[in-house]
Amino acid sequence: MQSTAFRAMGTDVELFVDDWLTGPELSALACGLERSIRRYERIFSRFDPASDLSRLNRLAGTWTQVPPELDEVLKLAAHWFQKTRGYFDPFIGEDMRRIGYSVSFDQLNVTVEPILSSTRVPPVAPPVEFGPNGAVRLRPGYAIDLGGIAKGYIVTRAASELRAQGLRNFALSAGGDVQVMSDGEPWPVRVANPFGEDEPIGTLWVTRGGVATSGTYKRRWQTPSGRVMHHLLDPFTGLAADTDVVSASVCADELTTAEVLAKVALLLGAERGTQYLRAAREAGVCVSFLIATTKGDVIPCN
């Protein structure tokens, strides 16, 4: 097994390869992979004022031309907003800014007390319109934060590019999102322990597909007043989600689907989230999952 890693999208990107490669071959693949992911970052980053997403947010209310990749992910996000009845809501950028999460987590200023009240009125339909040739209009008063679904899309696209270059057995990971491509045996994807221990809480086996984890245990901080915050907002309140799920990990054929299901399950809480994922599994949308709760329980479904 060979591997390479670099920092991008505010997290560690790691490539694990089971094909035999020479050192120069692996280095060339890693350089190309990093260039590709940097290009996608310039499209989707909420924290880069020059990104295409930031430009769309600034021009809310007007028709704006966006790249095909952004158009595709926005339509996917709008689809999941409707399918989950607003539990998956990428139109919470203003609320993320209000709680202080307006820069990447590495640059978050925890000495500033955020605005902890919310007057958010959740939209009943996606506040975005799509026109011909990549034209998009965002309703004024909203800002888009594509977050995990954009990361899942980027990892999937980057993995497809590696596949096109001849790799056959590998896994590409970015901060808890893992895309596996295998022509042989399933790969073990170990789910990180959210309780601070080294031993993983379980393993999900993947041949072709993705594993996404949504959790409240990593990107969290304490305000000067002592309130603990995390980056996963309840779209119906505009405040940090109050849930008894510490982490939800989902395996699905599509990594973007796994992203959505994991986040919705976390927001629903352990009991309803487990029911939701079991129903998704019965419908063929979800392959398997692991939910870790604040009580220290781990709920598996393989």
C-alpha positions in Angstrom: 0.0 0.0 0.0 1.3 3.4 -1.0 0.0 6.8 0.1 0.4 10.5 -0.3 -1.2 13.5 1.5 -1.6 17.2 1.3 -3.7 20.0 2.9 -6.7 21.4 1.0 -10.3 22.3 1.6 -9.4 23.0 5.2 -8.6 19.4 5.9 -6.1 16.6 5.1 -6.5 15.0 1.7 -5.0 11.5 1.5 -4.6 9.1 -1.4 -4.1 5.4 -0.7 -3.1 3.2 -3.6 -3.1 -0.6 -3.8 -1.7 -0.6 -7.4 2.0 -0.7 -7.8 3.5 2.6 -8.7 7.0 3.9 -8.9 7.9 6.9 -6.8 7.9 9.4 -9.7 4.5 8.0 -10.9 3.0 8.5 -7.5 4.4 12.0 -7.2 3.0 12.9 -10.6 -0.5 11.6 -9.7 -0.3 13.5 -6.4 0.6 16.8 -8.1 -2.2 16.4 -10.6 -4.6 15.5 -7.9 -3.7 18.6 -5.9 -4.0 20.9 -8.9 -7.5 19.5 -9.6 -8.7 19.9 -6.1 -7.3 23.5 -5.9 -9.3 24.2 -9.1 -12.5 22.9 -7.6 -11.8 25.0 -4.4 -11.7 28.1 -6.5 -15.2 27.3 -7.6 -16.9 26.1 -4.4 -15.1 27.8 -1.4 -17.4 29.9 0.7 -14.3 31.4 2.4 -12.5 32.6 -0.8 -14.0 36.0 -1.9 -12.8 35.3 -5.5 -14.6 31.9 -5.8 -17.6 31.5 -8.1 -19.8 30.6 -5.1 -18.8 33.8 -3.3 -19.6 35.8 -6.4 -23.0 34.2 -6.7 -23.7 35.0 -3.0 -22.7 38.7 -3.5 -24.9 39.0 -6.6 -28.0 37.6 -5.0 -31.1 38.8 -6.7 -29.5 38.9 -10.2 -29.0 36.3 -12.9 -25.4 35.1 -12.7 -23.4 32.8 -15.0 -21.7 30.0 -13.0 -19.4 27.2 -14.1 -20.9 23.9 -15.1 -19.6 22.2 -11.9 -21.3 24.8 -9.7 -24.5 24.6 -11.7 -24.5 20.8 -11.3 -24.0 20.8 -7.5 -26.5 23.6 -6.9 -29.2 21.6 -8.8 -28.2 18.5 -6.7 -28.4 20.5 -3.5 -31.8 21.9 -4.5 -33.0 18.4 -5.2 -31.9 17.2 -1.8 -33.5 20.2 -0.1 -36.8 19.2 -1.5 -36.4 15.4 -0.9 -35.5 15.9 2.7 -38.1 18.6 3.3 -35.6 21.2 4.2 -33.5 19.2 6.6 -30.7 19.4 4.1 -30.4 23.1 3.6 -27.4 24.6 1.9 -28.9 28.1 2.0 -27.7 28.9 5.5 -24.6 31.0 4.6 -25.9 34.1 6.4 -26.6 32.1 9.5 -23.1 30.6 9.4 -21.7 34.1 9.2 -23.9 35.3 12.1 -22.6 32.6 14.5 -19.0 33.6 13.6 -18.2 30.9 11.1 -17.4 33.3 8.2 -13.8 32.2 7.7 -12.2 28.8 7.5 -12.1 26.9 10.9 -8.3 27.4 11.1 -8.8 31.2 11.1 -11.9 31.3 13.3 -11.7 34.1 15.9 -13.0 32.5 19.1 -12.5 35.7 21.1 -15.5 37.4 19.4 -18.9 36.6 20.8 -21.2 35.7 17.9 -24.9 36.6 17.6 -26.6 33.7 19.3 -30.2 34.7 18.5 -31.8 33.9 15.2 -34.8 35.3 13.2 -34.3 32.8 10.5 -37.4 31.9 8.4 -36.5 28.7 6.7 -37.5 28.6 3.0 -40.3 26.3 2.0 -38.7 25.8 -1.4 -35.1 26.2 -2.7 -34.5 30.0 -2.9 -32.6 29.6 -6.2 -33.7 29.6 -9.8 -31.9 28.0 -12.8 -31.9 29.5 -16.3 -30.3 28.3 -19.5 -26.6 28.1 -20.1 -25.6 28.0 -16.5 -27.5 31.1 -15.4 -28.5 31.1 -11.7 -30.4 33.5 -9.5 -30.3 33.4 -5.7 -33.1 35.0 -3.8 -31.9 38.1 -1.8 -31.5 37.5 1.9 -29.9 34.1 1.4 -26.3 32.9 1.0 -25.2 29.4 -0.1 -22.9 27.2 1.9 -22.4 24.0 0.0 -20.1 22.5 2.6 -20.1 18.7 2.6 -22.0 18.1 -0.6 -19.4 20.2 -2.5 -16.6 18.3 -0.8 -18.2 15.0 -1.7 -18.6 16.1 -5.3 -14.9 17.2 -5.4 -13.6 14.0 -4.0 -15.8 12.0 -6.4 -14.7 13.9 -9.4 -11.0 13.8 -8.4 -11.3 10.0 -7.9 -12.9 9.7 -11.4 -10.0 11.6 -12.8 -7.5 9.2 -11.1 -9.4 6.3 -12.5 -9.2 7.7 -16.0 -5.4 8.0 -15.5 -5.2 4.2 -15.0 -5.6 3.7 -11.2 -7.8 0.7 -10.4 -7.6 0.1 -6.7 -7.4 3.1 -4.4 -9.2 5.3 -1.8 -9.3 9.0 -1.7 -10.1 10.6 1.6 -10.8 14.2 2.6 -11.6 14.9 6.2 -14.0 12.0 6.8 -15.2 11.7 3.2 -13.8 8.6 1.5 -14.3 7.5 -2.1 -13.2 4.0 -2.9 -12.5 2.6 -6.3 -11.7 -1.1 -6.4 -11.7 -3.8 -9.1 -11.1 -6.5 -6.4 -11.9 -7.0 -2.8 -13.9 -4.5 -0.7 -11.8 -1.9 1.2 -12.2 -1.4 4.9 -13.1 2.2 5.8 -12.5 2.6 9.5 -14.8 5.1 11.2 -13.0 7.5 13.5 -13.8 7.4 17.2 -15.6 10.6 18.2 -15.0 10.0 21.9 -11.3 10.8 21.8 -10.0 7.3 21.7 -7.6 5.9 19.0 -9.6 2.7 18.3 -12.2 3.2 15.5 -15.9 2.6 16.4 -16.4 0.4 13.5 -15.6 -0.5 9.9 -17.6 0.0 6.7 -16.7 -2.2 3.7 -16.7 -0.5 0.3 -15.9 -1.8 -3.2 -17.3 1.1 -5.3 -18.8 4.0 -3.4 -18.3 6.6 -0.7 -18.4 7.0 3.0 -19.3 10.3 4.6 -19.2 11.3 8.3 -21.1 14.2 9.8 -20.2 15.0 13.4 -20.3 17.7 16.1 -17.1 16.6 17.7 -14.5 18.2 15.5 -15.3 21.7 14.3 -16.5 23.0 17.6 -15.4 25.9 19.7 -16.3 27.8 22.9 -17.5 31.4 22.9 -16.1 33.9 25.4 -19.4 33.5 27.4 -18.7 29.7 27.7 -21.2 28.5 25.2 -20.0 25.5 23.1 -20.7 25.9 19.4 -20.3 23.6 16.4 -20.6 24.1 12.6 -23.7 22.0 12.0 -26.8 24.3 12.2 -30.4 23.3 12.6 -31.9 24.8 9.4 -35.2 25.4 11.2 -33.7 27.5 14.0 -30.5 28.9 12.6 -28.6 27.8 15.7 -26.1 25.0 16.4 -28.1 21.7 16.2 -29.1 20.2 19.6 -28.8 16.5 18.9 -27.8 13.4 20.7 -25.8 12.1 17.7 -22.1 12.8 18.0 -21.3 11.3 14.6 -23.2 9.7 11.7 -21.3 7.7 9.1 -23.0 6.5 5.9 -21.9 4.3 3.1 -23.7 4.9 -0.3 -23.1 4.3 -3.9 -22.6 8.1 -4.4 -20.5 10.1 -1.9 -22.8 13.1 -2.3 -25.7 11.0 -1.2 -23.8 9.7 1.8 -23.0 13.3 2.7 -26.7 14.3 2.7 -27.9 11.2 4.6 -25.3 11.5 7.3 -26.1 15.2 8.0 -29.9 14.6 8.0 -29.5 11.6 10.4 -27.4 13.8 12.8 -30.0 16.6 12.8 -32.9 14.1 13.4 -31.2 12.6 16.4 -30.4 9.0 17.3 -33.8 7.5 17.3 -35.3 9.2 14.2 -32.0 9.3 12.4 -31.6 5.5 12.7 -35.2 5.0 11.4 -34.4 7.4 8.5 -31.2 5.6 7.5 -32.9 2.1 7.8 -35.6 3.3 5.5 -33.0 4.7 3.1 -31.2 1.3 3.2 -34.5 -0.5 2.5 -35.0 1.8 -0.5 -31.5 1.0 -1.8 -30.2 4.5 -1.2 -27.9 3.7 1.7 -25.7 0.6 1.9 -24.7 0.7 5.6 -24.2 3.2 8.5 -22.8 3.8 12.0 -24.3 6.3 14.5 -22.5 7.3 17.7 -24.5 8.9 20.4 -23.8 11.2 23.3 -24.4 8.3 25.6 -21.5 6.5 24.1 -23.6 4.0 22.2 -22.8 2.9 18.7 -25.7 1.9 16.4 -24.6 -0.1 13.4 -26.4 -1.3 10.3 -24.4 -3.4 7.8 
